[in-house]
Amino acid sequence: MKGLAVAVFTCGLAVASTQAWAIKHGDPVAGAKKAQTCFACHGKGGHSTNAMYPILAGQYADYIIRALHDYKDGIRQNPIMRGMAGSLSDKDIQDLAAYFSSQPTTLYTLKR
Amino acid sequence: MRAKWSLAVGGMSLFFLVAGAAQAAGNPVAGREKAYTCLGCHGVKGYRTMYPSYHVPLLGGQHAQYIVNALMEYKNGQRKMATMQAQAESLSKQDMEDIAAYFSQKKQ
């Protein structure tokens, strides 16, 4: 009985924290719809096969958010990405980051 | 006869094109050595920058060409971030290509 209570509590906590994450970091489902334009260069699901364009699938969400804001603000100078990021709202950026970061990935942390 | 000749020329230029590309690519073994400093951040799972705080990107398995471009952009100021600009400053094009060759290896 005690075990069940702990399990229920843990599940509740997991759901709550997932929701908190989604609110704070964007909605991957909305992001998937907004990401269609990105696929042209970054590949379907962010699995880019063109070496010019980075693989986005599985990249950290907060790094993607940072990159898009930097493009938008001209801190990162790239004519193509400035045009793309320039039209995105903060919410769009969070949704896109949530989507790409949640995709299955071939990226990994390098070994020291 | 003429078709055969142009096929031979075509094949030869393809060979040189491929050989040239292979030569231009970096050396992952040299890259492993040169990447020592990089791994202080990029080799730590979940590592974050100090301020503002966000994860440093996952670079293992990323495209080599993109990594070289990113480093060049830091070096020439098209991309601004103090730590990375300081790192890229001291790297030659060959260093960048070697490091990128090492980073871009598929996960084993």
Backbone of each chain as ProteinMPNN parsed JSONL, in Angstrom:
{"seq_chain_A": "MKGLAVAVFTCGLAVASTQAWAIKHGDPVAGAKKAQTCFACHGKGGHSTNAMYPILAGQYADYIIRALHDYKDGIRQNPIMRGMAGSLSDKDIQDLAAYFSSQPTTLYTLKR", "coords_chain_A": {"N_chain_A": [[0.838, -1.217, 0.0], [1.878, 1.173, 0.878], [3.894, 1.295, -0.938], [2.474, 1.636, -3.297], [1.382, 4.164, -2.91], [3.682, 5.685, -2.917], [4.477, 5.218, -5.546], [2.368, 6.392, -6.995], [2.619, 9.032, -6.178], [5.178, 9.599, -7.174], [4.733, 9.336, -9.925], [2.927, 11.412, -10.287], [4.546, 13.55, -9.673], [6.394, 13.351, -11.721], [4.799, 13.893, -13.956], [3.999, 16.5, -13.348], [6.479, 17.823, -13.358], [7.228, 17.475, -15.993], [5.306, 18.971, -17.257], [5.898, 21.484, -16.23], [8.332, 21.817, -17.378], [7.617, 21.897, -20.069], [6.1, 24.237, -20.156], [7.947, 26.13, -19.461], [9.91, 25.731, -21.365], [8.794, 25.554, -23.887], [6.633, 24.126, -26.448], [6.771, 21.046, -27.837], [5.076, 19.904, -29.736], [3.692, 21.989, -31.001], [5.996, 23.125, -31.932], [6.879, 21.271, -33.84], [5.183, 21.748, -35.985], [5.899, 24.335, -36.662], [8.435, 23.911, -37.495], [8.695, 23.074, -40.079], [9.754, 24.672, -42.191], [12.426, 24.807, -41.478], [13.351, 22.272, -42.025], [14.103, 22.154, -44.696], [16.795, 22.858, -44.952], [18.022, 21.856, -42.581], [17.267, 19.245, -42.524], [14.829, 16.572, -42.265], [13.234, 16.414, -39.181], [15.459, 17.516, -38.115], [17.708, 16.142, -38.715], [20.168, 16.777, -40.282], [21.745, 16.278, -43.44], [23.458, 17.635, -44.936], [26.602, 18.915, -44.822], [27.108, 21.588, -44.374], [25.117, 22.535, -42.806], [24.116, 22.432, -39.439], [23.371, 19.479, -37.491], [20.404, 19.322, -35.766], [18.792, 17.747, -34.284], [18.207, 16.554, -31.123], [19.908, 18.336, -29.935], [20.805, 20.557, -27.236], [18.069, 22.271, -25.767], [18.198, 24.866, -24.618], [20.506, 25.87, -25.734], [19.826, 26.007, -28.454], [17.811, 27.916, -28.299], [19.323, 30.093, -27.473], [21.018, 30.368, -29.731], [19.158, 31.043, -31.768], [18.153, 33.473, -30.803], [20.523, 34.938, -30.843], [21.018, 35.044, -33.605], [18.801, 36.48, -34.395], [19.255, 38.902, -33.108], [21.526, 39.707, -34.336], [23.971, 39.095, -33.246], [25.102, 36.805, -33.926], [26.228, 36.556, -37.036], [24.671, 35.839, -39.882], [23.348, 35.68, -42.961], [21.24, 34.014, -43.962], [20.163, 32.725, -41.677], [19.554, 34.911, -40.134], [17.437, 36.032, -41.491], [15.577, 33.979, -41.182], [15.31, 33.649, -38.343], [14.585, 36.175, -37.652], [11.876, 36.526, -38.007], [10.695, 35.138, -36.006], [8.86, 34.712, -32.954], [9.392, 34.954, -29.356], [8.066, 32.812, -28.233], [7.77, 31.1, -30.449], [10.458, 30.445, -30.831], [11.017, 29.07, -28.456], [9.28, 26.883, -28.758], [10.27, 25.66, -31.104], [12.823, 24.952, -30.222], [12.135, 23.168, -28.197], [10.996, 21.177, -29.729], [13.13, 20.309, -31.553], [15.109, 19.542, -29.727], [13.973, 17.359, -28.558], [14.049, 15.309, -30.329], [15.114, 12.053, -31.562], [18.603, 11.338, -31.46], [21.896, 11.622, -33.006], [23.921, 12.932, -31.981], [26.437, 13.465, -29.462], [27.982, 13.744, -26.173], [31.323, 14.643, -26.14], [34.183, 12.611, -25.307], [36.356, 13.086, -22.55]], "CA_chain_A": [[0.0, 0.0, 0.0], [2.799, 2.309, 0.957], [4.606, 1.29, -2.234], [1.557, 2.196, -4.294], [1.299, 5.604, -2.639], [4.955, 6.268, -3.384], [4.457, 5.151, -7.015], [1.414, 7.401, -7.465], [3.245, 10.325, -5.906], [6.295, 9.764, -8.107], [4.147, 9.582, -11.252], [2.372, 12.765, -10.237], [5.683, 14.472, -9.689], [6.983, 13.275, -13.061], [3.893, 14.606, -14.859], [4.074, 17.919, -13.008], [7.754, 18.404, -13.773], [7.216, 17.505, -17.454], [4.493, 20.124, -17.641], [6.673, 22.685, -15.895], [9.376, 21.901, -18.403], [6.986, 22.302, -21.329], [5.687, 25.64, -20.042], [9.139, 26.967, -19.445], [10.79, 25.55, -22.522], [8.113, 25.464, -25.166], [5.764, 22.997, -26.755], [7.359, 20.342, -28.977], [4.071, 19.605, -30.777], [3.583, 23.243, -31.759], [7.302, 23.294, -32.57], [6.951, 20.399, -35.022], [4.481, 22.433, -37.085], [6.681, 25.518, -37.033], [9.776, 23.502, -37.946], [8.673, 22.6, -41.473], [10.672, 25.479, -43.0], [13.8, 24.469, -41.074], [13.717, 20.97, -42.593], [14.688, 22.32, -46.032], [18.259, 22.818, -44.813], [18.48, 21.073, -41.427], [16.802, 17.872, -42.66], [13.594, 16.208, -41.562], [13.5, 16.135, -37.772], [16.733, 18.114, -37.698], [18.807, 15.225, -39.05], [20.804, 17.34, -41.47], [22.724, 15.452, -44.148], [24.337, 18.573, -45.621], [27.633, 19.261, -43.83], [27.072, 23.031, -44.123], [24.054, 22.851, -41.851], [24.253, 21.562, -38.274], [22.341, 18.555, -37.01], [19.722, 19.957, -34.626], [18.079, 16.709, -33.534], [18.808, 16.176, -29.852], [20.757, 19.415, -29.384], [20.215, 21.152, -26.029], [17.047, 23.281, -26.061], [18.615, 26.233, -24.25], [21.512, 26.3, -26.714], [19.091, 26.378, -29.679], [17.156, 29.193, -27.983], [20.413, 31.084, -27.491], [21.463, 30.559, -31.118], [18.132, 31.751, -32.537], [18.153, 34.87, -30.347], [21.757, 35.576, -31.336], [20.803, 35.336, -35.032], [17.781, 37.527, -34.463], [19.844, 40.153, -32.628], [22.723, 40.022, -35.118], [25.195, 38.728, -32.512], [25.611, 35.791, -34.834], [25.936, 37.148, -38.344], [24.453, 34.873, -40.958], [22.202, 36.243, -43.69], [20.115, 33.076, -44.074], [19.536, 32.512, -40.366], [18.985, 36.179, -39.65], [16.128, 36.125, -42.129], [14.677, 32.974, -40.591], [15.073, 33.911, -36.917], [14.013, 37.516, -37.517], [10.407, 36.505, -38.006], [10.208, 34.275, -34.924], [8.587, 35.284, -31.629], [10.036, 34.205, -28.266], [7.323, 31.544, -28.085], [8.173, 30.27, -31.594], [11.822, 29.982, -30.569], [10.931, 28.044, -27.402], [8.618, 25.701, -29.322], [11.216, 25.022, -32.025], [13.886, 24.355, -29.407], [11.542, 22.01, -27.52], [10.83, 20.128, -30.742], [14.394, 19.741, -32.035], [15.855, 18.897, -28.641], [13.309, 16.118, -28.151], [14.172, 14.307, -31.393], [16.2, 11.071, -31.391], [19.814, 12.021, -31.912], [23.191, 10.959, -33.22], [24.912, 13.782, -31.311], [26.819, 12.951, -28.141], [29.007, 14.504, -25.452], [32.656, 14.109, -26.418], [34.888, 12.047, -24.146], [37.563, 13.827, -22.159]], "C_chain_A": [[0.863, 1.253, 0.0], [3.549, 2.477, -0.372], [3.763, 1.948, -3.314], [1.491, 3.717, -4.154], [2.545, 6.319, -3.164], [4.966, 6.33, -4.916], [3.557, 6.237, -7.592], [2.021, 8.798, -7.317], [4.361, 10.616, -6.917], [5.789, 10.08, -9.515], [3.619, 11.007, -11.341], [3.462, 13.805, -10.381], [6.286, 14.545, -11.093], [6.133, 14.066, -14.055], [4.01, 16.107, -14.638], [5.36, 18.539, -13.53], [7.853, 18.465, -15.299], [6.439, 18.728, -17.942], [5.246, 21.431, -17.385], [7.735, 22.918, -16.957], [8.79, 22.443, -19.704], [6.601, 23.781, -21.307], [6.906, 26.551, -20.147], [9.891, 26.917, -20.778], [10.074, 25.376, -23.857], [7.42, 24.135, -25.39], [6.289, 22.284, -28.002], [6.35, 20.051, -30.096], [3.837, 20.844, -31.649], [4.878, 23.48, -32.536], [7.427, 22.488, -33.849], [6.294, 21.07, -36.224], [5.304, 23.61, -37.591], [8.015, 25.152, -37.678], [9.84, 23.104, -39.417], [9.665, 23.355, -42.368], [12.131, 25.094, -42.733], [14.298, 23.21, -41.773], [14.423, 21.09, -43.938], [16.215, 22.264, -45.971], [18.712, 21.844, -43.72], [17.977, 19.633, -41.445], [15.541, 17.609, -41.853], [13.948, 15.825, -40.125], [14.812, 16.706, -37.271], [17.937, 17.221, -37.947], [19.472, 15.669, -40.349], [21.79, 16.366, -42.101], [23.674, 16.329, -44.952], [25.317, 19.156, -44.597], [27.714, 20.76, -43.521], [26.146, 23.37, -42.952], [24.085, 21.9, -40.658], [23.067, 20.635, -38.047], [21.712, 19.208, -35.777], [19.032, 18.931, -33.732], [18.851, 16.355, -32.268], [19.752, 17.21, -29.261], [20.05, 20.007, -28.153], [19.25, 22.283, -26.405], [17.548, 24.698, -25.762], [19.714, 26.761, -25.18], [20.834, 26.745, -28.024], [18.399, 27.732, -29.48], [18.176, 30.332, -28.068], [20.817, 31.42, -28.933], [20.447, 31.379, -31.906], [18.039, 33.223, -32.118], [19.382, 35.616, -30.851], [21.649, 35.917, -32.828], [19.868, 36.526, -35.172], [18.383, 38.888, -34.119], [21.11, 40.547, -33.39], [24.039, 39.774, -34.388], [25.899, 37.605, -33.265], [25.217, 36.231, -36.229], [25.864, 36.09, -39.426], [23.192, 35.308, -41.685], [21.001, 35.31, -43.758], [19.392, 32.97, -42.734], [18.976, 33.799, -39.766], [17.581, 36.352, -40.202], [15.118, 35.194, -41.49], [14.294, 33.368, -39.158], [14.378, 35.256, -36.705], [12.504, 37.522, -37.397], [9.832, 35.685, -36.849], [9.952, 35.058, -33.633], [9.35, 34.467, -30.584], [9.386, 32.834, -28.096], [7.689, 30.589, -29.218], [9.534, 29.63, -31.313], [11.807, 28.875, -29.513], [10.306, 26.753, -27.934], [9.568, 24.936, -30.245], [12.318, 24.3, -31.255], [13.376, 23.098, -28.703], [11.406, 20.85, -28.507], [12.17, 19.486, -31.12], [15.138, 18.989, -30.93], [15.247, 17.566, -28.229], [13.405, 15.018, -29.216], [15.29, 13.301, -31.085], [17.466, 11.597, -32.069], [21.003, 11.118, -32.169], [24.301, 11.789, -32.578], [25.241, 13.183, -29.937], [27.838, 13.887, -27.494], [30.352, 13.842, -25.71], [33.28, 13.58, -25.134], [36.113, 12.883, -23.833], [38.77, 12.933, -22.203]], "O_chain_A": [[0.637, 2.218, -0.731], [3.798, 3.582, -0.854], [4.265, 2.714, -4.137], [1.538, 4.452, -5.14], [2.473, 7.392, -3.762], [5.391, 7.319, -5.512], [3.924, 6.918, -8.55], [1.938, 9.627, -8.223], [4.472, 11.724, -7.442], [6.319, 10.951, -10.206], [3.831, 11.71, -12.329], [3.325, 14.794, -11.1], [6.637, 15.616, -11.59], [6.658, 14.809, -14.885], [4.106, 16.887, -15.586], [5.348, 19.641, -14.078], [8.473, 19.376, -15.848], [6.836, 19.415, -18.883], [5.232, 22.35, -18.204], [7.999, 24.046, -17.373], [9.368, 23.316, -20.352], [6.753, 24.488, -22.304], [6.893, 27.582, -20.82], [10.429, 27.919, -21.248], [10.718, 25.077, -24.863], [7.591, 23.172, -24.643], [6.259, 22.845, -29.097], [6.726, 19.963, -31.265], [3.79, 20.754, -32.875], [4.853, 23.976, -33.662], [8.009, 22.953, -34.83], [6.791, 20.971, -37.346], [5.392, 23.85, -38.795], [8.646, 25.985, -38.329], [10.92, 22.828, -39.941], [10.336, 22.749, -43.202], [12.956, 25.061, -43.646], [15.483, 23.078, -42.079], [15.243, 20.242, -44.292], [16.85, 21.681, -46.85], [19.672, 21.096, -43.91], [18.221, 18.878, -40.504], [15.229, 18.317, -40.896], [14.845, 15.016, -39.888], [15.236, 16.425, -36.149], [19.038, 17.489, -37.465], [19.348, 15.01, -41.381], [22.569, 15.713, -41.406], [24.599, 15.819, -45.585], [24.912, 19.804, -43.632], [28.316, 21.157, -42.524], [26.354, 24.339, -42.221], [24.08, 20.683, -40.844], [21.924, 20.961, -38.367], [22.422, 19.6, -34.85], [18.726, 19.207, -32.572], [19.999, 15.914, -32.329], [20.334, 16.985, -28.2], [18.824, 19.953, -28.058], [19.561, 23.134, -27.238], [17.346, 25.615, -26.558], [19.828, 27.97, -25.383], [21.23, 27.745, -28.623], [18.4, 28.581, -30.371], [17.917, 31.383, -28.654], [20.942, 32.587, -29.304], [20.82, 32.303, -32.629], [17.869, 34.107, -32.958], [19.296, 36.781, -31.239], [22.136, 36.961, -33.262], [20.108, 37.447, -35.953], [18.068, 39.897, -34.751], [21.698, 41.595, -33.123], [25.1, 40.191, -34.855], [27.124, 37.482, -33.237], [24.035, 36.276, -36.571], [26.879, 35.521, -39.829], [22.102, 35.31, -41.113], [19.862, 35.76, -43.626], [18.17, 33.106, -42.661], [18.03, 33.764, -38.98], [16.66, 36.76, -39.494], [13.96, 35.556, -41.28], [13.115, 33.414, -38.807], [13.676, 35.455, -35.713], [11.921, 38.405, -36.767], [8.614, 35.555, -36.729], [10.722, 35.945, -33.267], [9.893, 33.408, -30.899], [10.061, 31.834, -27.849], [7.897, 29.399, -28.981], [9.732, 28.435, -31.531], [12.498, 27.865, -29.655], [10.756, 25.658, -27.597], [9.658, 23.711, -30.174], [12.697, 23.179, -31.594], [14.082, 22.093, -28.618], [11.664, 19.695, -28.167], [12.328, 18.269, -31.02], [15.723, 17.933, -31.171], [15.921, 16.735, -27.62], [12.893, 13.917, -29.015], [16.281, 13.64, -30.438], [17.398, 12.226, -33.126], [21.107, 10.014, -31.633], [25.471, 11.411, -32.618], [24.422, 12.486, -29.337], [28.469, 14.706, -28.162], [30.507, 12.635, -25.526], [32.961, 14.028, -24.033], [36.821, 13.332, -24.735], [39.879, 13.377, -21.907]]}, "seq_chain_B": "MRAKWSLAVGGMSLFFLVAGAAQAAGNPVAGREKAYTCLGCHGVKGYRTMYPSYHVPLLGGQHAQYIVNALMEYKNGQRKMATMQAQAESLSKQDMEDIAAYFSQKKQ", "coords_chain_B": {"N_chain_B": [[35.077, 5.761, -79.673], [35.765, 8.35, -79.008], [33.943, 8.766, -76.985], [34.819, 6.961, -75.123], [37.257, 8.035, -74.45], [36.558, 10.474, -73.262], [35.261, 9.484, -71.103], [37.322, 8.36, -69.686], [38.804, 10.622, -69.028], [36.929, 11.945, -67.519], [36.639, 10.135, -65.403], [39.174, 10.3, -64.297], [39.312, 12.976, -63.471], [37.382, 12.905, -61.54], [38.579, 11.24, -59.727], [40.72, 12.862, -58.858], [39.301, 14.897, -57.731], [38.042, 13.66, -55.557], [40.304, 12.781, -54.173], [41.427, 15.224, -53.577], [39.493, 16.298, -51.882], [39.706, 14.536, -49.763], [42.206, 15.153, -48.871], [41.897, 17.75, -48.031], [40.339, 17.432, -45.806], [40.379, 17.165, -42.217], [42.649, 15.711, -39.777], [41.724, 13.296, -37.598], [43.177, 12.171, -35.507], [45.274, 13.915, -34.901], [43.574, 15.943, -34.26], [42.398, 15.089, -31.879], [44.428, 15.548, -30.024], [44.72, 18.334, -30.263], [42.302, 19.141, -29.346], [42.208, 19.22, -26.658], [41.797, 21.42, -24.834], [39.218, 22.211, -25.58], [37.672, 20.136, -24.662], [37.432, 20.518, -22.0], [35.105, 21.894, -21.541], [33.253, 21.012, -23.592], [33.472, 18.332, -23.304], [32.197, 17.553, -21.074], [29.414, 16.19, -19.731], [26.326, 17.823, -19.885], [27.381, 20.307, -19.291], [27.417, 23.792, -18.475], [27.479, 27.228, -19.539], [28.801, 30.037, -17.711], [27.677, 32.758, -17.345], [25.562, 34.45, -19.56], [23.63, 31.609, -18.404], [23.636, 28.61, -20.068], [23.425, 25.429, -21.774], [26.486, 24.249, -23.127], [26.953, 23.477, -26.566], [26.211, 20.122, -27.795], [28.718, 18.484, -29.436], [29.813, 16.173, -30.403], [29.66, 14.015, -33.128], [28.662, 15.944, -34.794], [28.497, 17.757, -37.953], [31.581, 18.087, -39.687], [32.255, 20.195, -41.441], [30.503, 22.228, -40.658], [31.446, 22.717, -38.062], [34.029, 23.718, -38.559], [33.302, 26.038, -39.959], [31.927, 27.399, -37.904], [33.989, 27.882, -36.069], [35.655, 29.507, -37.619], [33.951, 31.685, -37.91], [33.837, 32.62, -35.281], [36.49, 33.355, -35.031], [36.777, 35.414, -36.94], [34.985, 37.227, -35.973], [32.301, 37.187, -36.692], [30.667, 35.77, -35.209], [29.794, 36.116, -31.937], [31.118, 35.516, -28.792], [32.708, 35.55, -25.91], [34.47, 33.558, -24.715], [34.683, 31.553, -26.696], [35.614, 33.044, -28.852], [38.144, 33.757, -27.957], [39.326, 31.26, -27.882], [39.205, 30.381, -30.592], [40.707, 32.259, -31.862], [43.435, 31.538, -31.639], [43.677, 29.374, -33.292], [44.73, 27.697, -36.264], [43.627, 27.265, -39.698], [44.062, 24.622, -40.359], [44.24, 23.451, -37.797], [41.598, 23.786, -36.986], [40.297, 22.159, -38.838], [41.34, 19.671, -38.173], [40.432, 19.357, -35.522], [37.682, 19.446, -35.995], [37.422, 17.134, -37.531], [37.898, 15.208, -35.626], [35.802, 15.692, -33.733], [33.563, 15.19, -35.318], [33.323, 12.494, -35.666], [31.408, 9.492, -35.747], [29.389, 8.217, -33.081], [30.864, 5.685, -31.123]], "CA_chain_B": [[36.44, 6.094, -79.248], [35.749, 9.647, -78.335], [33.172, 8.589, -75.751], [35.695, 6.216, -74.222], [38.286, 8.99, -74.02], [35.99, 11.447, -72.316], [34.945, 8.723, -69.894], [38.592, 8.222, -68.964], [39.133, 11.948, -68.485], [35.924, 12.174, -66.472], [36.988, 9.281, -64.268], [40.404, 10.811, -63.711], [39.036, 14.221, -62.733], [36.621, 12.506, -60.361], [39.576, 10.717, -58.788], [41.449, 13.98, -58.255], [38.342, 15.642, -56.921], [37.871, 12.9, -54.314], [41.592, 12.811, -53.485], [41.567, 16.591, -53.073], [38.583, 16.453, -50.744], [40.26, 13.744, -48.658], [43.376, 15.871, -48.39], [41.436, 18.961, -47.359], [39.733, 17.064, -44.533], [41.304, 17.15, -41.103], [43.146, 14.459, -39.234], [41.091, 13.148, -36.284], [44.151, 11.803, -34.467], [45.863, 15.211, -34.513], [42.475, 16.704, -33.67], [42.233, 14.622, -30.489], [45.446, 16.27, -29.247], [44.442, 19.776, -30.296], [40.989, 19.408, -28.744], [42.331, 19.081, -25.202], [41.147, 22.555, -24.159], [37.78, 22.191, -25.915], [36.979, 19.092, -23.912], [37.203, 21.048, -20.655], [33.665, 22.218, -21.5], [32.441, 20.193, -24.496], [33.617, 16.929, -22.934], [31.527, 17.343, -19.791], [27.97, 16.04, -19.967], [25.46, 18.802, -19.212], [28.131, 21.505, -18.897], [26.76, 25.061, -18.797], [28.281, 28.44, -19.462], [28.594, 30.729, -16.443], [26.66, 33.798, -17.449], [24.298, 33.812, -19.159], [23.799, 30.172, -18.24], [22.963, 27.663, -20.973], [24.297, 24.298, -22.091], [27.368, 24.334, -24.294], [26.345, 22.505, -27.481], [26.736, 18.783, -28.064], [29.474, 18.562, -30.69], [30.137, 14.823, -30.873], [28.797, 13.578, -34.223], [28.217, 17.091, -35.614], [29.203, 17.832, -39.238], [32.895, 18.738, -39.609], [32.241, 21.483, -42.163], [29.811, 23.197, -39.799], [32.326, 23.06, -36.931], [35.067, 24.605, -39.103], [32.649, 27.332, -40.217], [31.627, 28.051, -36.619], [35.26, 28.369, -35.509], [36.073, 30.636, -38.46], [33.069, 32.812, -37.58], [34.318, 33.164, -33.998], [37.794, 33.974, -35.261], [36.657, 36.69, -37.655], [34.053, 38.111, -35.275], [30.911, 37.115, -37.176], [29.928, 35.131, -34.126], [30.379, 36.714, -30.732], [31.022, 34.857, -27.496], [34.089, 35.837, -25.495], [35.286, 32.36, -24.505], [34.949, 30.881, -27.968], [36.438, 33.926, -29.695], [39.51, 33.633, -27.456], [39.844, 29.943, -28.299], [39.338, 30.296, -32.047], [41.777, 33.21, -32.21], [44.761, 30.899, -31.714], [43.648, 28.184, -34.138], [44.893, 27.822, -37.715], [42.593, 26.544, -40.46], [44.372, 23.19, -40.229], [43.825, 23.062, -36.439], [40.129, 23.707, -36.99], [39.889, 20.978, -39.609], [41.698, 18.482, -37.393], [39.496, 19.29, -34.39], [36.367, 19.106, -36.556], [37.463, 15.722, -37.94], [37.768, 14.417, -34.388], [34.457, 15.881, -33.18], [32.485, 14.715, -36.194], [33.256, 11.025, -35.714], [30.155, 8.904, -35.248], [29.533, 7.617, -31.751], [31.239, 4.262, -31.218]], "C_chain_B": [[36.45, 7.379, -78.433], [35.025, 9.559, -76.979], [34.043, 7.926, -74.683], [36.724, 7.174, -73.6], [37.742, 9.965, -72.963], [35.601, 10.76, -71.0], [36.192, 8.607, -69.014], [38.974, 9.537, -68.29], [38.204, 12.257, -67.314], [36.277, 11.4, -65.209], [38.194, 9.814, -63.535], [40.125, 12.079, -62.896], [38.225, 13.932, -61.467], [37.581, 12.015, -59.28], [40.29, 11.864, -58.076], [40.559, 14.803, -57.334], [38.205, 14.978, -55.548], [39.156, 12.963, -53.493], [41.802, 14.186, -52.846], [40.727, 16.815, -51.834], [39.146, 15.733, -49.521], [41.44, 14.487, -48.03], [42.965, 17.105, -47.575], [40.87, 18.645, -45.979], [40.796, 16.969, -43.45], [41.699, 15.748, -40.669], [42.603, 14.293, -37.794], [42.067, 12.81, -35.159], [44.861, 13.063, -33.954], [44.813, 16.052, -33.794], [42.249, 16.349, -32.208], [43.196, 15.377, -29.573], [45.094, 17.753, -29.127], [43.163, 20.136, -29.562], [41.032, 19.384, -27.219], [41.57, 20.186, -24.448], [39.628, 22.528, -24.355], [37.017, 21.268, -24.977], [36.751, 19.481, -22.456], [35.746, 21.456, -20.476], [32.839, 21.225, -22.318], [32.553, 18.694, -24.21], [32.988, 16.62, -21.585], [30.018, 17.322, -20.017], [27.184, 17.095, -19.186], [26.163, 20.085, -18.802], [27.415, 22.78, -19.359], [27.758, 26.2, -18.757], [27.933, 29.146, -18.153], [27.454, 31.743, -16.536], [26.662, 34.395, -18.848], [24.455, 32.294, -19.16], [22.955, 29.378, -19.246], [23.953, 26.557, -21.298], [25.23, 24.627, -23.26], [26.908, 23.223, -25.242], [27.025, 21.135, -27.487], [27.467, 18.867, -29.396], [29.88, 17.194, -31.222], [29.151, 14.41, -31.948], [28.259, 14.709, -35.085], [29.038, 17.129, -36.911], [30.51, 18.63, -39.107], [32.882, 20.121, -40.27], [31.581, 22.576, -41.321], [30.709, 23.644, -38.648], [33.433, 24.004, -37.392], [34.472, 25.996, -39.345], [32.403, 28.096, -38.925], [32.9, 28.648, -36.026], [35.781, 29.568, -36.296], [35.248, 31.88, -38.123], [33.447, 33.447, -36.243], [35.598, 33.946, -34.229], [37.657, 35.329, -35.947], [35.545, 37.602, -37.114], [32.625, 38.118, -35.79], [30.014, 36.471, -36.127], [30.592, 35.558, -32.832], [30.069, 35.925, -29.469], [32.46, 34.835, -27.0], [34.976, 34.591, -25.396], [35.667, 31.706, -25.828], [35.787, 31.744, -28.914], [37.909, 33.814, -29.28], [40.133, 32.311, -27.889], [40.158, 29.919, -29.789], [40.475, 31.18, -32.572], [43.099, 32.513, -32.494], [44.803, 29.7, -32.657], [43.89, 28.524, -35.601], [43.747, 27.075, -38.392], [42.805, 25.038, -40.325], [43.959, 22.66, -38.851], [42.313, 22.836, -36.408], [39.66, 22.447, -37.711], [40.206, 19.683, -38.862], [40.719, 18.285, -36.234], [38.109, 18.849, -34.879], [36.311, 17.641, -36.979], [37.292, 14.817, -36.727], [36.342, 14.494, -33.827], [33.387, 15.162, -34.002], [32.387, 13.193, -36.281], [31.945, 10.526, -35.114], [30.421, 8.243, -33.9], [29.861, 6.123, -31.892], [30.54, 3.436, -30.143]], "O_chain_B": [[37.041, 7.477, -77.358], [35.424, 10.173, -75.989], [34.002, 8.287, -73.507], [37.011, 7.125, -72.404], [38.37, 10.233, -71.939], [35.612, 11.375, -69.934], [36.133, 8.736, -67.791], [39.408, 9.561, -67.138], [38.627, 12.757, -66.272], [36.222, 11.929, -64.099], [38.247, 9.79, -62.305], [40.629, 12.241, -61.784], [38.363, 14.622, -60.457], [37.429, 12.32, -58.097], [40.448, 11.849, -56.855], [40.997, 15.327, -56.311], [38.246, 15.646, -54.515], [39.118, 13.17, -52.28], [42.29, 14.293, -51.721], [41.169, 17.432, -50.864], [39.078, 16.236, -48.4], [41.641, 14.45, -46.816], [43.595, 17.451, -46.575], [40.913, 19.487, -45.082], [41.968, 16.722, -43.735], [41.153, 14.748, -41.135], [42.971, 15.048, -36.893], [41.814, 13.124, -33.996], [45.026, 13.254, -32.749], [45.119, 16.776, -32.847], [41.942, 17.22, -31.394], [42.821, 15.793, -28.477], [45.161, 18.343, -28.049], [42.955, 21.293, -29.196], [39.997, 19.515, -26.566], [40.794, 19.902, -23.535], [38.861, 22.785, -23.428], [35.896, 21.554, -24.556], [35.965, 18.842, -21.757], [35.212, 21.372, -19.37], [31.86, 20.664, -21.827], [31.829, 17.887, -24.793], [33.217, 15.553, -21.017], [29.427, 18.315, -20.441], [27.358, 17.24, -17.976], [25.603, 20.876, -18.043], [26.883, 22.846, -20.468], [28.754, 26.147, -18.036], [26.888, 28.88, -17.559], [26.415, 31.6, -15.892], [27.725, 34.825, -19.297], [25.325, 31.759, -19.848], [21.728, 29.471, -19.263], [25.161, 26.716, -21.124], [24.806, 25.211, -24.256], [26.517, 22.147, -24.789], [28.222, 21.003, -27.228], [26.876, 19.286, -30.391], [30.257, 17.078, -32.388], [27.94, 14.444, -31.726], [27.482, 14.467, -36.009], [30.147, 16.596, -36.959], [30.54, 19.701, -38.501], [33.424, 21.085, -39.731], [32.055, 23.712, -41.283], [30.728, 24.825, -38.299], [33.747, 24.977, -36.706], [35.071, 27.007, -38.978], [32.642, 29.302, -38.857], [32.895, 29.779, -35.541], [36.287, 30.528, -35.714], [35.78, 32.989, -38.057], [33.385, 34.667, -36.091], [35.779, 35.045, -33.705], [38.34, 36.285, -35.579], [35.211, 38.618, -37.724], [31.821, 38.955, -35.379], [28.791, 36.605, -36.15], [31.797, 35.386, -32.65], [28.909, 35.699, -29.125], [33.323, 34.187, -27.591], [36.088, 34.568, -25.923], [36.824, 31.351, -26.05], [36.584, 31.217, -29.69], [38.803, 33.782, -30.125], [41.317, 32.249, -28.221], [41.238, 29.493, -30.2], [41.106, 30.88, -33.585], [43.797, 32.842, -33.453], [45.851, 29.073, -32.809], [43.343, 29.495, -36.124], [42.995, 26.348, -37.743], [41.847, 24.276, -40.192], [43.402, 21.568, -38.739], [41.823, 21.838, -35.88], [38.747, 21.758, -37.257], [39.438, 18.722, -38.912], [40.238, 17.176, -36.0], [37.456, 18.003, -34.269], [35.286, 16.98, -36.811], [36.622, 13.787, -36.797], [35.751, 13.47, -33.486], [32.436, 14.601, -33.457], [31.465, 12.665, -36.903], [31.446, 11.057, -34.122], [31.526, 7.775, -33.621], [29.231, 5.401, -32.664], [30.737, 2.223, -30.072]]}, "name": "protein", "num_of_chains": 2, "seq": "MKGLAVAVFTCGLAVASTQAWAIKHGDPVAGAKKAQTCFACHGKGGHSTNAMYPILAGQYADYIIRALHDYKDGIRQNPIMRGMAGSLSDKDIQDLAAYFSSQPTTLYTLKRMRAKWSLAVGGMSLFFLVAGAAQAAGNPVAGREKAYTCLGCHGVKGYRTMYPSYHVPLLGGQHAQYIVNALMEYKNGQRKMATMQAQAESLSKQDMEDIAAYFSQKKQ"}
